[in-house]
Amino acid sequence: ASVGSTPLMKFLHPEILTVDPGYAESGRRAARQLIEQIAGSVDPRQIVIPAALN
């Protein structure tokens, strides 16, 4: 098992199971929420991004 998936990892170990923790989506959602909070249009809220097995 591995955290994160890269083309090299899939090439070297095609049978490996990887976990995508959702970092990219977390960053997009955090940036959007921060901009909305600065603009005063939303209150702080918790957002859960699910991890995915690849």
C-alpha distance matrix in Angstrom:
0.0 3.8 7.1 9.6 10.2 12.9 15.1 14.6 10.8 11.6 14.6 13.2 10.2 11.4 9.4 5.9 4.8 5.5 7.7 11.3 13.1 16.4 17.8 20.2 21.7 22.0 24.0 26.2 27.0 27.7 30.0 31.8 32.4 33.6 36.0 37.3 37.9 39.8 41.8 42.5 41.5 38.8 38.1 34.8 32.3 28.7 26.3 23.0 20.4 17.8 14.1 12.7 9.8 10.0
3.8 0.0 3.8 6.2 7.5 10.2 13.0 12.6 9.1 10.7 13.8 12.7 10.5 11.9 11.2 7.4 6.4 4.6 6.3 9.1 10.8 14.0 14.8 17.2 19.1 19.4 20.9 23.3 24.4 25.0 27.0 29.0 29.8 30.8 33.1 34.6 35.2 36.9 39.0 40.0 39.1 36.5 35.9 32.6 30.4 27.0 24.5 21.5 18.7 16.7 12.9 12.0 9.9 9.8
7.1 3.8 0.0 3.8 6.8 9.8 13.3 13.5 10.6 12.3 15.6 15.1 13.5 14.5 14.1 10.4 8.7 5.5 4.8 6.4 7.5 10.6 11.1 13.7 15.7 15.7 17.2 19.7 20.8 21.2 23.3 25.4 26.1 27.0 29.4 30.9 31.5 33.1 35.3 36.2 35.4 32.9 32.3 29.0 26.9 23.6 21.2 18.3 15.6 14.0 10.4 10.3 9.4 9.8
9.6 6.2 3.8 0.0 3.8 6.7 10.3 11.3 9.1 10.6 13.9 14.2 13.1 13.6 14.2 11.0 9.6 6.0 5.7 5.3 7.4 9.4 9.7 11.3 13.7 14.5 15.5 17.6 19.3 20.0 21.6 23.6 24.8 25.8 27.8 29.5 30.4 31.8 33.8 35.1 34.2 32.0 31.8 28.7 26.7 23.7 20.9 18.4 15.2 14.0 10.6 10.1 9.6 8.9
10.2 7.5 6.8 3.8 0.0 3.8 6.9 8.4 6.5 7.2 10.5 11.5 10.7 10.7 12.0 9.4 8.8 6.0 7.3 7.1 10.3 11.5 12.2 12.9 15.2 16.8 17.7 19.2 21.2 22.3 23.6 25.4 27.0 28.1 29.7 31.4 32.7 34.1 35.8 37.2 36.1 34.1 34.3 31.4 29.4 26.4 23.4 20.9 17.4 16.0 12.6 11.0 9.9 7.7
12.9 10.2 9.8 6.7 3.8 0.0 3.8 5.3 5.2 6.4 8.6 10.0 10.5 10.8 13.1 11.2 11.7 9.4 11.1 10.5 13.5 14.2 14.2 14.2 17.0 18.8 19.0 20.4 22.9 24.0 24.7 26.6 28.6 29.4 30.7 32.7 34.2 35.2 36.9 38.6 37.7 36.0 36.4 33.5 31.8 29.1 26.1 23.9 20.3 19.3 16.1 14.5 13.5 10.8
15.1 13.0 13.3 10.3 6.9 3.8 0.0 3.8 5.5 5.2 6.1 8.7 9.9 9.6 12.7 11.9 13.1 11.8 14.0 13.6 16.8 17.3 17.5 17.0 19.7 21.8 22.0 22.9 25.5 27.0 27.4 29.1 31.3 32.3 33.3 35.3 37.0 37.9 39.4 41.3 40.2 38.7 39.3 36.6 34.9 32.3 29.1 26.9 23.2 22.1 19.0 16.9 15.5 12.3
14.6 12.6 13.5 11.3 8.4 5.3 3.8 0.0 3.8 5.4 5.0 6.1 8.3 9.4 12.6 11.6 13.7 12.7 15.3 15.5 18.5 19.5 19.4 19.4 22.3 24.1 24.1 25.5 28.1 29.1 29.6 31.6 33.8 34.4 35.6 37.8 39.3 40.1 41.8 43.7 42.8 41.2 41.6 38.8 37.1 34.4 31.4 29.1 25.6 24.4 21.0 19.1 17.4 14.4
10.8 9.1 10.6 9.1 6.5 5.2 5.5 3.8 0.0 3.8 5.4 5.2 5.7 7.3 9.7 8.1 10.1 9.4 12.3 13.3 16.3 17.9 18.3 18.9 21.6 23.0 23.6 25.2 27.4 28.4 29.4 31.4 33.1 34.0 35.5 37.5 38.7 39.9 41.7 43.3 42.4 40.5 40.6 37.6 35.7 32.7 29.8 27.2 23.8 22.2 18.6 16.7 14.5 11.9
11.6 10.7 12.3 10.6 7.2 6.4 5.2 5.4 3.8 0.0 3.8 5.6 5.2 4.6 7.6 7.2 9.3 9.3 12.6 13.5 17.0 18.3 19.3 19.6 21.8 23.7 24.6 25.7 27.8 29.3 30.3 31.9 33.8 35.0 36.4 38.0 39.6 40.9 42.4 44.0 42.7 40.9 41.2 38.4 36.2 33.3 30.1 27.4 23.9 21.9 18.5 16.0 13.5 10.2
14.6 13.8 15.6 13.9 10.5 8.6 6.1 5.0 5.4 3.8 0.0 3.8 5.7 5.7 9.3 9.9 12.7 13.0 16.3 17.2 20.6 21.8 22.5 22.6 25.0 27.0 27.5 28.6 31.0 32.4 33.2 34.8 36.9 37.9 39.1 41.0 42.6 43.7 45.2 47.0 45.8 44.1 44.5 41.7 39.7 36.9 33.7 31.1 27.5 25.7 22.3 19.8 17.3 14.0
13.2 12.7 15.1 14.2 11.5 10.0 8.7 6.1 5.2 5.6 3.8 0.0 3.8 6.3 9.0 9.1 12.5 13.1 16.6 18.1 21.2 23.0 23.5 24.1 26.6 28.2 28.8 30.3 32.6 33.6 34.6 36.5 38.3 39.2 40.7 42.6 44.0 45.1 46.8 48.5 47.5 45.6 45.7 42.8 40.8 37.7 34.8 32.0 28.6 26.7 23.1 20.8 18.1 15.2
10.2 10.5 13.5 13.1 10.7 10.5 9.9 8.3 5.7 5.2 5.7 3.8 0.0 3.8 5.5 5.5 9.2 10.6 14.3 16.4 19.5 21.6 22.6 23.6 25.7 27.2 28.3 29.9 31.7 32.9 34.3 36.0 37.6 38.7 40.4 42.0 43.3 44.7 46.4 47.8 46.7 44.6 44.6 41.5 39.3 36.1 33.2 30.2 26.9 24.6 20.9 18.5 15.4 12.8
11.4 11.9 14.5 13.6 10.7 10.8 9.6 9.4 7.3 4.6 5.7 6.3 3.8 0.0 3.8 5.6 8.6 10.4 14.1 15.9 19.4 21.1 22.6 23.2 24.9 26.8 28.1 29.3 31.0 32.6 34.0 35.3 37.0 38.5 40.0 41.4 42.9 44.5 45.9 47.3 45.9 43.8 44.0 41.2 38.8 35.6 32.5 29.4 26.0 23.6 20.1 17.2 14.0 11.0
9.4 11.2 14.1 14.2 12.0 13.1 12.7 12.6 9.7 7.6 9.3 9.0 5.5 3.8 0.0 3.8 6.6 9.6 13.2 15.7 19.0 21.2 23.0 24.1 25.5 27.1 28.9 30.2 31.5 33.1 34.8 36.1 37.4 39.1 40.8 42.0 43.3 45.1 46.7 47.8 46.3 44.0 43.9 41.0 38.3 35.0 32.0 28.7 25.5 22.7 19.3 16.3 12.7 10.4
5.9 7.4 10.4 11.0 9.4 11.2 11.9 11.6 8.1 7.2 9.9 9.1 5.5 5.6 3.8 0.0 3.8 6.4 10.1 12.9 15.9 18.4 20.0 21.5 23.0 24.3 26.0 27.6 28.9 30.2 32.0 33.5 34.7 36.2 38.1 39.4 40.5 42.3 44.0 45.0 43.7 41.3 41.1 38.0 35.5 32.1 29.2 26.0 22.9 20.2 16.5 14.0 10.6 8.8
4.8 6.4 8.7 9.6 8.8 11.7 13.1 13.7 10.1 9.3 12.7 12.5 9.2 8.6 6.6 3.8 0.0 3.8 7.0 10.1 13.0 15.6 17.7 19.3 20.5 21.6 23.7 25.3 26.1 27.5 29.6 31.0 31.9 33.6 35.6 36.6 37.7 39.7 41.4 42.2 40.8 38.2 37.9 34.9 32.2 28.7 25.9 22.5 19.5 16.6 13.1 10.6 7.0 6.1
5.5 4.6 5.5 6.0 6.0 9.4 11.8 12.7 9.4 9.3 13.0 13.1 10.6 10.4 9.6 6.4 3.8 0.0 3.8 6.6 9.5 12.1 13.9 15.7 17.1 18.0 20.0 21.7 22.7 24.0 26.0 27.5 28.5 30.0 32.0 33.2 34.2 36.1 37.9 38.8 37.5 35.0 34.7 31.7 29.1 25.8 22.9 19.7 16.6 14.2 10.4 8.5 5.8 5.1
7.7 6.3 4.8 5.7 7.3 11.1 14.0 15.3 12.3 12.6 16.3 16.6 14.3 14.1 13.2 10.1 7.0 3.8 0.0 3.8 6.0 8.9 11.0 13.2 14.2 14.8 17.1 18.9 19.5 20.7 23.0 24.4 25.1 26.7 28.9 30.0 30.8 32.9 34.7 35.4 34.1 31.5 31.1 28.0 25.4 22.0 19.2 16.0 13.0 10.6 6.9 5.8 4.7 6.0
11.3 9.1 6.4 5.3 7.1 10.5 13.6 15.5 13.3 13.5 17.2 18.1 16.4 15.9 15.7 12.9 10.1 6.6 3.8 0.0 3.8 5.5 7.8 9.6 10.5 11.5 13.7 15.2 16.1 17.5 19.5 20.9 21.8 23.5 25.5 26.6 27.7 29.6 31.3 32.2 30.9 28.5 28.3 25.4 23.0 19.9 16.8 14.0 10.6 8.9 5.6 5.1 6.2 7.0
13.1 10.8 7.5 7.4 10.3 13.5 16.8 18.5 16.3 17.0 20.6 21.2 19.5 19.4 19.0 15.9 13.0 9.5 6.0 3.8 0.0 3.8 5.7 8.7 9.3 9.0 11.5 13.7 14.0 14.8 17.3 18.9 19.3 20.8 23.2 24.2 24.9 26.9 28.8 29.5 28.4 25.8 25.3 22.2 19.8 16.6 13.9 11.1 8.1 7.2 4.4 6.6 8.7 10.5
16.4 14.0 10.6 9.4 11.5 14.2 17.3 19.5 17.9 18.3 21.8 23.0 21.6 21.1 21.2 18.4 15.6 12.1 8.9 5.5 3.8 0.0 3.8 5.6 5.5 6.1 8.7 10.2 10.7 12.0 14.3 15.5 16.3 18.1 20.1 21.1 22.2 24.2 25.8 26.7 25.4 23.0 23.0 20.1 17.9 15.1 11.9 9.8 6.3 6.7 5.6 7.5 10.5 11.8
17.8 14.8 11.1 9.7 12.2 14.2 17.5 19.4 18.3 19.3 22.5 23.5 22.6 22.6 23.0 20.0 17.7 13.9 11.0 7.8 5.7 3.8 0.0 3.8 5.6 5.0 6.2 8.7 9.9 10.3 12.2 14.2 15.2 16.2 18.3 19.9 20.7 22.3 24.3 25.4 24.6 22.5 22.4 19.4 17.8 15.3 12.6 11.3 8.5 10.0 9.0 11.1 13.7 14.5
20.2 17.2 13.7 11.3 12.9 14.2 17.0 19.4 18.9 19.6 22.6 24.1 23.6 23.2 24.1 21.5 19.3 15.7 13.2 9.6 8.7 5.6 3.8 0.0 3.8 5.4 5.2 6.4 8.7 10.0 10.8 12.5 14.4 15.5 16.9 18.6 20.1 21.4 22.9 24.5 23.5 21.8 22.4 19.8 18.5 16.6 13.6 13.0 9.9 11.7 11.2 12.5 15.2 15.4
21.7 19.1 15.7 13.7 15.2 17.0 19.7 22.3 21.6 21.8 25.0 26.6 25.7 24.9 25.5 23.0 20.5 17.1 14.2 10.5 9.3 5.5 5.6 3.8 0.0 3.8 5.4 5.1 6.1 8.5 9.9 10.6 12.2 14.1 15.5 16.5 18.2 20.0 21.2 22.4 21.0 19.1 19.8 17.5 15.8 14.0 10.6 10.2 7.3 9.6 10.3 11.9 15.2 15.9
22.0 19.4 15.7 14.5 16.8 18.8 21.8 24.1 23.0 23.7 27.0 28.2 27.2 26.8 27.1 24.3 21.6 18.0 14.8 11.5 9.0 6.1 5.0 5.4 3.8 0.0 3.8 5.5 5.2 6.0 8.5 9.9 10.5 12.0 14.2 15.3 16.2 18.2 19.9 20.8 19.8 17.5 17.6 14.8 13.2 11.2 8.4 8.3 6.4 9.5 10.5 13.1 16.4 17.7
24.0 20.9 17.2 15.5 17.7 19.0 22.0 24.1 23.6 24.6 27.5 28.8 28.3 28.1 28.9 26.0 23.7 20.0 17.1 13.7 11.5 8.7 6.2 5.2 5.4 3.8 0.0 3.8 5.5 5.1 6.1 8.5 9.9 10.5 12.2 14.2 15.2 16.4 18.3 19.8 19.2 17.5 17.9 15.3 14.7 13.4 11.2 11.8 10.2 13.2 13.8 16.1 19.2 20.0
26.2 23.3 19.7 17.6 19.2 20.4 22.9 25.5 25.2 25.7 28.6 30.3 29.9 29.3 30.2 27.6 25.3 21.7 18.9 15.2 13.7 10.2 8.7 6.4 5.1 5.5 3.8 0.0 3.8 5.5 5.3 6.2 8.6 10.0 10.8 12.3 14.3 15.5 16.7 18.4 17.3 16.1 17.2 15.3 14.6 14.0 11.4 12.6 10.9 14.0 15.1 17.0 20.3 20.8
27.0 24.4 20.8 19.3 21.2 22.9 25.5 28.1 27.4 27.8 31.0 32.6 31.7 31.0 31.5 28.9 26.1 22.7 19.5 16.1 14.0 10.7 9.9 8.7 6.1 5.2 5.5 3.8 0.0 3.8 5.5 5.1 6.1 8.5 10.0 10.5 12.1 14.2 15.3 16.3 15.0 13.1 14.0 12.1 11.0 10.4 7.9 9.8 9.1 12.7 14.6 17.0 20.5 21.7
27.7 25.0 21.2 20.0 22.3 24.0 27.0 29.1 28.4 29.3 32.4 33.6 32.9 32.6 33.1 30.2 27.5 24.0 20.7 17.5 14.8 12.0 10.3 10.0 8.5 6.0 5.1 5.5 3.8 0.0 3.8 5.5 5.1 6.1 8.6 9.8 10.4 12.2 14.1 15.1 14.6 12.6 12.8 10.4 10.2 9.8 8.5 10.8 10.7 14.4 16.1 18.9 22.3 23.7
30.0 27.0 23.3 21.6 23.6 24.7 27.4 29.6 29.4 30.3 33.2 34.6 34.3 34.0 34.8 32.0 29.6 26.0 23.0 19.5 17.3 14.3 12.2 10.8 9.9 8.5 6.1 5.3 5.5 3.8 0.0 3.8 5.5 5.1 6.2 8.6 9.9 10.6 12.3 14.2 14.0 13.0 14.0 12.2 12.9 13.2 12.0 14.3 13.9 17.5 19.0 21.4 24.7 25.6
31.8 29.0 25.4 23.6 25.4 26.6 29.1 31.6 31.4 31.9 34.8 36.5 36.0 35.3 36.1 33.5 31.0 27.5 24.4 20.9 18.9 15.5 14.2 12.5 10.6 9.9 8.5 6.2 5.1 5.5 3.8 0.0 3.8 5.5 5.3 6.2 8.6 10.0 10.7 12.3 11.3 10.5 12.3 11.4 11.9 12.8 11.5 14.2 14.1 17.7 19.7 22.0 25.5 26.5
32.4 29.8 26.1 24.8 27.0 28.6 31.3 33.8 33.1 33.8 36.9 38.3 37.6 37.0 37.4 34.7 31.9 28.5 25.1 21.8 19.3 16.3 15.2 14.4 12.2 10.5 9.9 8.6 6.1 5.1 5.5 3.8 0.0 3.8 5.5 5.0 6.1 8.6 9.8 10.3 9.5 7.8 8.8 7.6 8.4 9.9 9.5 12.8 13.7 17.5 19.9 22.6 26.2 27.7
33.6 30.8 27.0 25.8 28.1 29.4 32.3 34.4 34.0 35.0 37.9 39.2 38.7 38.5 39.1 36.2 33.6 30.0 26.7 23.5 20.8 18.1 16.2 15.5 14.1 12.0 10.5 10.0 8.5 6.1 5.1 5.5 3.8 0.0 3.8 5.4 5.1 6.1 8.5 9.7 10.2 9.2 9.8 8.5 10.4 12.1 12.3 15.5 16.3 20.1 22.0 24.9 28.4 29.7
36.0 33.1 29.4 27.8 29.7 30.7 33.3 35.6 35.5 36.4 39.1 40.7 40.4 40.0 40.8 38.1 35.6 32.0 28.9 25.5 23.2 20.1 18.3 16.9 15.5 14.2 12.2 10.8 10.0 8.6 6.2 5.3 5.5 3.8 0.0 3.8 5.5 5.1 6.2 8.6 9.0 9.4 11.3 11.1 13.1 15.1 14.9 18.2 18.6 22.4 24.4 26.9 30.4 31.4
37.3 34.6 30.9 29.5 31.4 32.7 35.3 37.8 37.5 38.0 41.0 42.6 42.0 41.4 42.0 39.4 36.6 33.2 30.0 26.6 24.2 21.1 19.9 18.6 16.5 15.3 14.2 12.3 10.5 9.8 8.6 6.2 5.0 5.4 3.8 0.0 3.8 5.5 5.1 6.2 5.5 5.9 8.5 9.3 11.2 13.9 14.0 17.5 18.5 22.2 24.7 27.3 30.9 32.2
37.9 35.2 31.5 30.4 32.7 34.2 37.0 39.3 38.7 39.6 42.6 44.0 43.3 42.9 43.3 40.5 37.7 34.2 30.8 27.7 24.9 22.2 20.7 20.1 18.2 16.2 15.2 14.3 12.1 10.4 9.9 8.6 6.1 5.1 5.5 3.8 0.0 3.8 5.3 4.9 6.0 5.4 6.4 7.0 10.0 13.0 14.1 17.7 19.3 23.0 25.5 28.4 32.1 33.6
39.8 36.9 33.1 31.8 34.1 35.2 37.9 40.1 39.9 40.9 43.7 45.1 44.7 44.5 45.1 42.3 39.7 36.1 32.9 29.6 26.9 24.2 22.3 21.4 20.0 18.2 16.4 15.5 14.2 12.2 10.6 10.0 8.6 6.1 5.1 5.5 3.8 0.0 3.8 5.3 7.8 8.7 9.9 10.5 13.7 16.4 17.4 20.9 22.1 25.9 28.1 30.9 34.4 35.7
41.8 39.0 35.3 33.8 35.8 36.9 39.4 41.8 41.7 42.4 45.2 46.8 46.4 45.9 46.7 44.0 41.4 37.9 34.7 31.3 28.8 25.8 24.3 22.9 21.2 19.9 18.3 16.7 15.3 14.1 12.3 10.7 9.8 8.5 6.2 5.1 5.3 3.8 0.0 3.8 5.6 8.1 10.5 12.2 15.0 18.0 18.7 22.3 23.4 27.2 29.6 32.2 35.8 37.0
42.5 40.0 36.2 35.1 37.2 38.6 41.3 43.7 43.3 44.0 47.0 48.5 47.8 47.3 47.8 45.0 42.2 38.8 35.4 32.2 29.5 26.7 25.4 24.5 22.4 20.8 19.8 18.4 16.3 15.1 14.2 12.3 10.3 9.7 8.6 6.2 4.9 5.3 3.8 0.0 3.8 5.8 7.7 10.2 13.3 16.7 18.0 21.8 23.5 27.2 29.9 32.7 36.4 37.9
41.5 39.1 35.4 34.2 36.1 37.7 40.2 42.8 42.4 42.7 45.8 47.5 46.7 45.9 46.3 43.7 40.8 37.5 34.1 30.9 28.4 25.4 24.6 23.5 21.0 19.8 19.2 17.3 15.0 14.6 14.0 11.3 9.5 10.2 9.0 5.5 6.0 7.8 5.6 3.8 0.0 3.8 7.2 10.1 12.2 15.6 16.5 20.2 21.8 25.4 28.4 30.9 34.7 36.2
38.8 36.5 32.9 32.0 34.1 36.0 38.7 41.2 40.5 40.9 44.1 45.6 44.6 43.8 44.0 41.3 38.2 35.0 31.5 28.5 25.8 23.0 22.5 21.8 19.1 17.5 17.5 16.1 13.1 12.6 13.0 10.5 7.8 9.2 9.4 5.9 5.4 8.7 8.1 5.8 3.8 0.0 3.8 6.6 8.5 12.0 13.2 16.9 18.9 22.5 25.5 28.3 32.1 33.9
38.1 35.9 32.3 31.8 34.3 36.4 39.3 41.6 40.6 41.2 44.5 45.7 44.6 44.0 43.9 41.1 37.9 34.7 31.1 28.3 25.3 23.0 22.4 22.4 19.8 17.6 17.9 17.2 14.0 12.8 14.0 12.3 8.8 9.8 11.3 8.5 6.4 9.9 10.5 7.7 7.2 3.8 0.0 3.8 6.3 10.1 12.3 16.0 18.5 22.0 25.0 28.1 31.8 34.0
34.8 32.6 29.0 28.7 31.4 33.5 36.6 38.8 37.6 38.4 41.7 42.8 41.5 41.2 41.0 38.0 34.9 31.7 28.0 25.4 22.2 20.1 19.4 19.8 17.5 14.8 15.3 15.3 12.1 10.4 12.2 11.4 7.6 8.5 11.1 9.3 7.0 10.5 12.2 10.2 10.1 6.6 3.8 0.0 3.8 7.1 9.6 13.2 15.9 19.3 22.1 25.4 29.0 31.3
32.3 30.4 26.9 26.7 29.4 31.8 34.9 37.1 35.7 36.2 39.7 40.8 39.3 38.8 38.3 35.5 32.2 29.1 25.4 23.0 19.8 17.9 17.8 18.5 15.8 13.2 14.7 14.6 11.0 10.2 12.9 11.9 8.4 10.4 13.1 11.2 10.0 13.7 15.0 13.3 12.2 8.5 6.3 3.8 0.0 3.8 6.4 10.0 12.9 16.2 19.2 22.5 26.1 28.5
28.7 27.0 23.6 23.7 26.4 29.1 32.3 34.4 32.7 33.3 36.9 37.7 36.1 35.6 35.0 32.1 28.7 25.8 22.0 19.9 16.6 15.1 15.3 16.6 14.0 11.2 13.4 14.0 10.4 9.8 13.2 12.8 9.9 12.1 15.1 13.9 13.0 16.4 18.0 16.7 15.6 12.0 10.1 7.1 3.8 0.0 3.8 6.6 9.9 12.9 15.9 19.2 22.8 25.4
26.3 24.5 21.2 20.9 23.4 26.1 29.1 31.4 29.8 30.1 33.7 34.8 33.2 32.5 32.0 29.2 25.9 22.9 19.2 16.8 13.9 11.9 12.6 13.6 10.6 8.4 11.2 11.4 7.9 8.5 12.0 11.5 9.5 12.3 14.9 14.0 14.1 17.4 18.7 18.0 16.5 13.2 12.3 9.6 6.4 3.8 0.0 3.8 6.5 9.8 12.9 16.0 19.7 22.1
23.0 21.5 18.3 18.4 20.9 23.9 26.9 29.1 27.2 27.4 31.1 32.0 30.2 29.4 28.7 26.0 22.5 19.7 16.0 14.0 11.1 9.8 11.3 13.0 10.2 8.3 11.8 12.6 9.8 10.8 14.3 14.2 12.8 15.5 18.2 17.5 17.7 20.9 22.3 21.8 20.2 16.9 16.0 13.2 10.0 6.6 3.8 0.0 3.8 6.3 9.5 12.7 16.3 19.0
20.4 18.7 15.6 15.2 17.4 20.3 23.2 25.6 23.8 23.9 27.5 28.6 26.9 26.0 25.5 22.9 19.5 16.6 13.0 10.6 8.1 6.3 8.5 9.9 7.3 6.4 10.2 10.9 9.1 10.7 13.9 14.1 13.7 16.3 18.6 18.5 19.3 22.1 23.4 23.5 21.8 18.9 18.5 15.9 12.9 9.9 6.5 3.8 0.0 3.8 6.6 9.6 13.3 15.6
17.8 16.7 14.0 14.0 16.0 19.3 22.1 24.4 22.2 21.9 25.7 26.7 24.6 23.6 22.7 20.2 16.6 14.2 10.6 8.9 7.2 6.7 10.0 11.7 9.6 9.5 13.2 14.0 12.7 14.4 17.5 17.7 17.5 20.1 22.4 22.2 23.0 25.9 27.2 27.2 25.4 22.5 22.0 19.3 16.2 12.9 9.8 6.3 3.8 0.0 3.8 6.5 10.1 12.9
14.1 12.9 10.4 10.6 12.6 16.1 19.0 21.0 18.6 18.5 22.3 23.1 20.9 20.1 19.3 16.5 13.1 10.4 6.9 5.6 4.4 5.6 9.0 11.2 10.3 10.5 13.8 15.1 14.6 16.1 19.0 19.7 19.9 22.0 24.4 24.7 25.5 28.1 29.6 29.9 28.4 25.5 25.0 22.1 19.2 15.9 12.9 9.5 6.6 3.8 0.0 3.8 7.0 9.8
12.7 12.0 10.3 10.1 11.0 14.5 16.9 19.1 16.7 16.0 19.8 20.8 18.5 17.2 16.3 14.0 10.6 8.5 5.8 5.1 6.6 7.5 11.1 12.5 11.9 13.1 16.1 17.0 17.0 18.9 21.4 22.0 22.6 24.9 26.9 27.3 28.4 30.9 32.2 32.7 30.9 28.3 28.1 25.4 22.5 19.2 16.0 12.7 9.6 6.5 3.8 0.0 3.8 6.4
9.8 9.9 9.4 9.6 9.9 13.5 15.5 17.4 14.5 13.5 17.3 18.1 15.4 14.0 12.7 10.6 7.0 5.8 4.7 6.2 8.7 10.5 13.7 15.2 15.2 16.4 19.2 20.3 20.5 22.3 24.7 25.5 26.2 28.4 30.4 30.9 32.1 34.4 35.8 36.4 34.7 32.1 31.8 29.0 26.1 22.8 19.7 16.3 13.3 10.1 7.0 3.8 0.0 3.8
10.0 9.8 9.8 8.9 7.7 10.8 12.3 14.4 11.9 10.2 14.0 15.2 12.8 11.0 10.4 8.8 6.1 5.1 6.0 7.0 10.5 11.8 14.5 15.4 15.9 17.7 20.0 20.8 21.7 23.7 25.6 26.5 27.7 29.7 31.4 32.2 33.6 35.7 37.0 37.9 36.2 33.9 34.0 31.3 28.5 25.4 22.1 19.0 15.6 12.9 9.8 6.4 3.8 0.0
